[in-house]
Amino acid sequence: MPIIVTLDVELARRKMKLGDLAERVDLTPANLSILKTGKAKAVRFSTLEALCRELDCQPGDLLRYEPNSDPAG
């Protein structure tokens, strides 16, 4: 998929654990892990808003578009 999730980068920059962030945004660690690994097919704006609020970042800090990264394309 050409949308790359860079949540792991933002977590590392803040020295924050996935479980801590999951608790702060009211998601299960498993669901947040699916997003972090890029396996999610969708993300709710409310989730994106909560992530940006807790990480003090912009949506573009968490998501990136790379058109040539689609293995099927």
Buried (B, 14 or more C-beta within 10 A) or exposed (E): BEBEBBBEEBBEEBEBEBEEBBBBBEBEBEEBBBBBEBEBEEBEEEBBEBBBEBBEBEEEBBBEEEEEEEEEE
